[in-house]
Amino acid sequence: MKYQQLTVSEREKIQEGLWAHKSLSSIALDIGRHVSTVTRKLQRNNPPIRKVYTPRLAQERADEKKKSEEEKNISKTICVKNDLCQTKVEMS
């Protein structure tokens, strides 16, 4: 099964569930995701200073991470197609 990122709507439902003091299992059930997904997202996007889950900030971080991964994959592809670059990689 292909992984799908949480949508902004799902992230907002997580926040609403937290405000309503729902359990993580209940929140996961509400959005149709596994409880481990909700737990992981909260751990990843709960800044230690504020200790508050912010769905918009979490979405921005996810978008940045995805963009970074895509750029990394593009440079690997270019490097493989370019013999000079491939030689540099092999020497490293």
Summary of the structure (lengths in Angstrom):
residues: 92
radius of gyration: 18.5
end to end distance: 35.8
largest distance: 57.8
contacts: 204
relative contact order: 0.11
helix: 72%
strand: 0%
